[in-house]
Amino acid sequence: MAGLRLGPLLRYTDEHSATVWVETDGPCEAEVRCADGAGGSARSWLIAGHHYALVTVTGLSPGSSTPYRVLLDGREVWPPPGGAAPPGVIRTLPAPGDDTPVRVSFGSCRWSAPPAAGAGSRLGPDALDTLSSRMAADPGTERPDVLLLLGDQVYADETSAATRRWLAARRDLGEPPGDQVADYEEYTRLYDESWSDPELRQLLATVPSCMIFDDHDVIDDWNTSAAWLAEMEATGWWRERLLSGLMSYWVYQHLGNLSPAELAADPLFTAVAGADDGTALLREFAAAAADDPDHTRWSYRRDFGRTRLLMVDTRAARVLPERQRAMLGKGTADWLREQALDDPGGRDHLLIGTSLPWLLPPAVHAAEQWDAALCAGERGARWSRLGERLRQAADLEHWAAFPESFDALTDLVARAGGGPEAPATVCVLSGDVHHAYVAEPRWTPARQPTAGVFQLTCSPLHNSVPASIKLGFRFGWSGPGRLLGRVLARHGRVRRPAIGWDRTGGPWFGNQLMTLTLRGRTARLKLYGTRRDADGEARLTTVLDRALTRD
């Protein structure tokens, strides 16, 4: 008889339906039963010896909070017997016209366990675990309506001591890729380690989640440049790592981002769910996605009443040949523009989720644009070679390192936020850089949007923050940092950005989580940091609480 291996994860919710993801230890019929008679069931499907099910729950009422149970072949497996955890709860979106606020929490970069080597001893409490504990201790406390995980959900290249022991039992760590993960089975170990954490498991069973990958979900600095990719493809292990990373992302993260209608229309999901073994089908798909950035659109849209969220893939969608470099392939760029500009007047808030910040500290932005100019040959072949070495060594591969893409995103934000039917806010939500800050652009009068525009950056959820990061990013916002940026821009013959921007909050360091509360055309931002009190208990403390709009 099948048992529950991972989950349940509450993923998609709307006014009347939801999806619940589980991994089981054998083939079965998975069922979700709700207290009000709503529910659904699905047959499990098989990938590389692992069994999964994604159950669509229907019959829910708008604005309701409904406890649910999970059954496998008719036997209840969640909540666990003995009262170890409360049942999951599905909270649906309110009916159109209801002014109930929507709370969107977000962050990125979560080690489930510290790597065997590094800064684990300096870690503070995990922000998601702490949030989960607070919700369990006080069910009436303010809780997110959706959790956005903006990348680095797992670390394929920085494994824990326990995972390294597990890897060593199955292969020789003296052979590449060493103590990093090598294949699909090893990726499943990362998700086991992360999602079996009791506090996180309870949180993800109750709070809907939207996910997108960043580099560590595959490897540090994934798709930095064409030269980087050529070096990786020359190894004997990279191809299997990449395909396994994309396959596991599709199973563990991507499918749950989709609505029931999108799942029903997805030919790959239909084929995998109907096959005796979907491994070959998924592997073929992953190979095509790896070879062509426009083959698969990992980016997606979610609507929460009159708030629109566009989650944007800034890793697999990249175009890398030096003279054609773009953060997004044409298909993804066209989709983003269409979704951001669609239905003017139909949104109160537009959220663009991109793991990499659009507006960086000015000195960092200038350094990345300078380096991009060197790599493109602006100062000759010798400087070009130096630029590539710097790009890979210093992680110079954010939006600023793709100048035309930066300009296109800037123009899109201005267009989406302009005009009499503009939303109240356009917020770019990001992580990656292991600190939090708020930045606001300065526009020329001719381009000034009607909406308030904000870069909201929050990371890490649970990771180290080296002193060099703190020093570098503080310097990046400083006056001397801006001066250095201008010097680099002149050397690289880089034109000035079409906008300026200022930091209006931060930088803040440590494990943290941001929450936007959106009600009508008002928006409020809170930043929560983690700390331990005198009794050693982990707590969330309010670091920032500010309105982004006027009431």
N, C-alpha and C positions, 0 to 999 in steps of 0.2 A: 504494500500500500504506500502511495506516494506521500512524502512529507514536504514541508515548506523549508526551502534552503535560504532564500533571501526574500525580503519584502514582508508585507505588501507595501508598494509605493503608490500613493495617490498621485496621479500625474495630471491629466487634463480634467478641468471642470467647466461647465457652463451653467445655464439656468436649469436644465432638465437632465443632464447626463454627466458622466465622469468615466475615466478609465483607471483601472487598478492593475499594476504590473506585479508579477511574482516569478520567482525561479523555484522550481521544485526538484526533488531528487529522483523523479521518475515520471513516466507518462501518466496523464490524468485528465479529468474534467475539473477545471477550476471554476468556482462559483463565488460570487459576492452577494450576500443577502443583507438587506438593510432593514432597519427596525420598522419602517413604514410600508414594507411590502415591495419596494423598488429593488432592483437587482439585475443580475446578468450572469452569464456563464460563457466559457470558451474552452476548447480543447487545447491542450499544451502542444507545442511544436519543438523540434529538436535542432540544435546547432552544436556541432562538435562534441557530442555526448552529453550536452546540457539541455535541460527541459525548461521551457518558459511558457507563460501565458499572459495575455493582455486582455483583460475582461472589460467590456463596455457595460456600464451600469446605466440603466434607463428608468424612467418613471419617477424621477426626483422632482421636488417642488422648488420653485425659485426662492432664494433667500433662506433656505432651510439648512439645519445642521442635523445630520442623520448618522447615528452609529452604524457600523457595518461589521460583518463577520466574513471570514474567508473559509471556504470548505473545499477540500480536494476529494473527489469521488464520494461526496456526501459526508465526509468526516471533517468536523471543525478543527482548523489548525491555527486560526487567529481570531481573537486574542489567545495567547498561549494558555494552556490549562494552569490552574493554580493561582490565577490573578497576578501573574508576573508583569503584565502590561494591560492597560485599559484598551478597549476596542478602538479601532480607527474611527474617524468621523469624516464624513463627506459634507463640506459646506459649499453649497451652490452659490452662483452669482445671483444678485438680486434681480428682480424683474425690471425691464426697461422703465425709466422714469423714477425709479426708487433712488432716493438721495443718500442711501447707505454708503459710507466711505469705503474705498478699496485701498488696502494696505499692501504695498509691494516691497518686499525685503530682498536685498541682493548683496552679493559679495563673490569672492573667488579665492582660489589657492588654498586648498584644504589638505594638509597631511592627515590621514587617518591615524597614522603613527609616525613618529620621527624617523628619518633615515638612520641606518646603522652608523653612519659617520656624519657629523655636522653639528648643528646647533640645537638638537632636541632638548638638551637640559635647560635651555633658555626660553622654552616655549611657555606662554601663559595658557589659560583655559581656552578650549575650543569654543568659538562663538556659537556654532550650531548646537553643540551639546548643551551649552549653558542656556540657550533659548529653550531647548526642549525641556530641560529640568525646571525652568521657570514656569512653563506652561503646565507641566504635570503638577507642580506644587500649588498653582493657583489657576484652575481652569477658566476663571473669569478674566484673566489678564489679557491685555491687548496682544493679539496674535496676527501674523501675516495672513492675507488671503491668498498670496502666491509667493513662492520663493524662487528667485532667479539665481541660478548657479552659473557664473560667467566664466567658467573655464578652470582647468586643472582640478577636476573632480577626483582624478587618480593621478599618481606620479609613476609613469612607466620607467623613468630613468633615475629615480631616487627611492629605492626600496628600503623597507624597514628591516631590522635585524631578524625578526621572525620570518619575513618573506624571503630574505636571503638564505636562511636555513632551509626553508621549503624548496627554494630553487636548487640549492646545492644537493638536495636529496634526489633530484631528477636529472641533473646534467652537470657537466664540468664547468664551473664558473671561471676557469682559466681560459676558456674559449669565448670569443665575442658572441653576444654582447655582454658577457660577464654577469654581474649581478643586476643588470636591467632585465626587464621581461623580454621574451623572445617570440612567443606565439600566443594563440588564442587562449589556451589553457592557463597560461601564466597571467593573462589579463583577467581571467575569471578570479584568480587569487586576489588581485588588487581590489575588485569589487566586493569579494567576500570580506576582506579585511576592513574595508570602509563601511559597507552598508550593514554589516552585522553588529556594529557598534550599537548598544541598546538605546542610547539617547537619540542618536541619529535615526535609527530605525523607527522609533516612535514618532519622531518629528515628521519623517517622510511618509508615514502612514496616515497623517492627518492634514498636513499642509501641502497643497498642490505645488508641483515644481516644474520649472522650465529650465532646460540645460543647453549649453553650447560648449564645445571643446575649446581648449587653448593648446599651447605647445606641449606641456608636460603630459597631457593625455596621450601623446604619441612620443615626443622627445623634445628636449629643450631646444628652442629656436627653430622649431619645425617650419620648413619652407622660408628660411631667411632670404635665400637668393638662389640663382641658377648655379653659382659656383658651389654653394653649400650642398645643393641637391646632387650635383655631380659627384662630390666626395662621398656622400652617403650611398649613392647607387653603385659605387665602386666596391663597397663592402659585400661580404657574402651573406649578411644577416638582415640588411635593411628592408628588403622587399617583404619578407615574412613579417617583420615587425609592423610595417605600415599597413599591410592588409589585415593583420590581426587587430591592430588598433582601430581601423575603420569598421571592421566586422563587429567588434565588441561595442563600439560606440553606437552603432545602429541598434544593437540588441538592448543594451543597458540604458542608453540615454535618448537616442533620436526618436524611437517609436513612441515613447511617452509624450513627446512634444506635440504629437499630431492629434487632431480632433477625430472622433469616430467616423465622420464623413471622409476625412482625408485618409484614414486607415482603410476604409472600405474601397476607396478609389486607388490605393497603392498596389500596383501589380506585383511588386516584389513581396510585400507582406502577404498578399493573397496566395502567392505561389509557395512561400515558405510555410505558411500556416497549413497549407493543404498537402505538403510533401511528407513522405515518411521520414526524410532527413533533408533539411534545408541547407546543409553546410555548403555544398557545391554551388547552389544558387547564390547564396550570400557572398561567397568568395569571388565568384565571377563579377558580381556587382561591385564589390570593393576594388577589384583590379581595374575596372573601368573608371571608377571614381578617382582612383589614385593617378591614373594616366591622363585625365582630362578634367581640369577644374570646373568646366561647365557641364560635365556629364550629370552631376548630382547637385541639387540645391539643398544644402544642409540648413540654410537660413529659413526662418518661418515666422508666421504672424499669429498673434493671439490678441483677442479683443476682450476687455473686461468692462462691459458697459460702454461708456464713451471714452474709455482709455484704450489706445492702441499700442501694442508692444510689437516691435520688429526686432527679432533676435538674429544677429548677422554673423555669419561664419567669416572670420578674418584669417583663417589658416589654410584650409583645403581649397578655398576659392581663389587663392593668389595666382597671378600670372607672373612668372619669374624671369623670362629672358630680359636682359638688361635694358634693351631699347623699348620694350613693351611692358615694363614692370607696372603692375596694378595690384592693389590690395584685393580687389574683387574682379573676377572674370565678368565678361559682358552680360551673361545671363543673370548672375547675382546682382550686378549693379543695376540692370534694367528693372529687375524685380523690386529692389529696394526703393528706387525712385518712384515706381508705380504705386507701391503700397504707401509710401510716405505722403504722396500727393493726392491719392484717391479720396473721394468723398469729402471735399472741403466743407467745413461747417458741421461735419458729423462727429467730430472728436473734441473733447475738452482737453485731452493731454496726449502727446505723442512721446513714446519712450523708444529709444533706439539702443538696444543692448549689443555692445561690441566688447569683447574681452579686452581689447587694447584701447587705451584712452585716445580720444580725438585731440584734446588739448592737453599737452604735456607742459611741464615747467619750461619757460621760454628758452633757457640755455640748452636743455635736452632736445627740444624741438629743432633749434638751430643746428646742433651737432648732427642730428640725424639727417637734416636736409643737406648740410655740407657734405657729409659722408656719401649721401646718395649722388650728389653732383660729382664727387671724386670717382666713384665707382662707374659712373656713366661716361667718364673720360674727359670731364670738363678741364682738368689740369694735366692731362696727358697720361700715358700708360703707366709710368712709375707711380704716380699718385693713385691711379686706379687700383693697382695691386695693393697699395697700402690701405686704401679705402675698404677693400674687401676684407682684409685682415682685421681692421678695426670694426667693421660691421659685425663680423662673427664673434669677435672677442668681447665686444661691449654691448651686444644685444641691440644694435641700432636697427630695429625693424618694426617700429610702430607706424601709425598712419603718416607721421612726418617723413618717414623714410620712403614713402610712395607719394611724391609731391603732387602728382596729378590726381591721385585718389583723395588726398587730403583736401585739395581744392574742390573736388566734386562733392565730397561730403559737406564741406562748408557751404557750398552753393545750395545743396539740397536742404540743409537745415534752415537756411535763410528763406528759401521758397516755401517750405512746409510751414514755417512760422510767420509768414507774411500775409497781408491782406485782411479784409474785414471779417472773414470767416475762419481765421487762424485759431488753432487751439490756444489755451491759456499758457501752456508750457510745452517746450520741446526739450527733453532731457536725454542726454547721451550717458548711458550707464555703463561703467567699465570697472575692470579690476586689474590684475596682472602685476602692478608695480609695487606691491607690498607696502602701501600706505594709502591713506584716505585724504581727499581734498575736494573742494568745490572751486570750480573756475567758471568765469562768465566772460563771454566775448565782448569786445568793443567793436561796433560796426560803424561804417561811414553812414552819414544821414540818408544817403540814397538806398542803402541796403538794410536799414534798421528794421528787424522783424517786429510784428505786433506782439508775438508771443515772448514770454520770458524764456531765455535759452541758457541751459546749464550743462556743464560737464560735471557729472557726479561719479567719483572714483572711490571704490572701497575694496581693499584687500589688505592683509589676508584674513581668511576665516580662521585658519590655524596653520601658521608657518613661522619661520624665523624672519627677523628683520635685522640684517647685519648693519653694523655701524656705518659701513661705506654707503649703504643705501640711504640711511638717514642724512648723512653729510652731503651726498651727491644731490639729492632732491631738494634739500633746503637751499643749497647753493644755486640750484637751477632756477629758483624763484627770486633770487636776490638781485640787487642792482649790479654787483660785479658779474653775476652769472649772465644777466641780460647783455652786459657789455661784451663779455667773451662771445656770446652768441652772435652779436653783430660783427665781430672780427672774423669769426668762422664763415659767416654768410658772405662777407666781402671776398674772402679767399676763394670760396667755392663758386663765386659769381652767382649766388642764389638770390632770386628776387624776394622781396619782402612778402610775407603772407598778406592776403587780402584783408585780414582782420587782426586785431590785437586781442589780448585777453589778460585778465587779472585773476589771481587767486583770491577768493573771497571767503575761504575757510580752509583751515589746516596749515601745513600738513600734520596729520595724526598718525602715529605708529602703534603697532600692536595688533592683536586679534580683534576684529571688529565686524560690524554688520550695519548696513544702512537700510532705512525704511522710509519710503514715500507714502504719505497718506493723502489720497486724492478724493475730493468730495466736490461734485459739481465742477466749477472752474477754479477751485482753490487747491493749493498744494502745500504740504508741510513736510519738511525733511528732518529726520532724526538720525543721528549716528550713535550707535551703542558700542562701547568698548568692554572688554572683559577684565576682571580682576578677581583676586581671592580676598575674602574678608578675614578678620582675625581668627575665625574658626576654620579657615582653610576652604570654605565653601566658595565655588565659582559664582560670580554675579555679573549681570549686565549693568553697566552704568551709562547714563546719558551724557555723551560728550558734546553733542550739538543738538539744538532744537530750534529751528528757524522756519519762518514762513517763506515760501518761494513766490507766493502771490499775495495780493491784498484781498481781504475778505470782501 
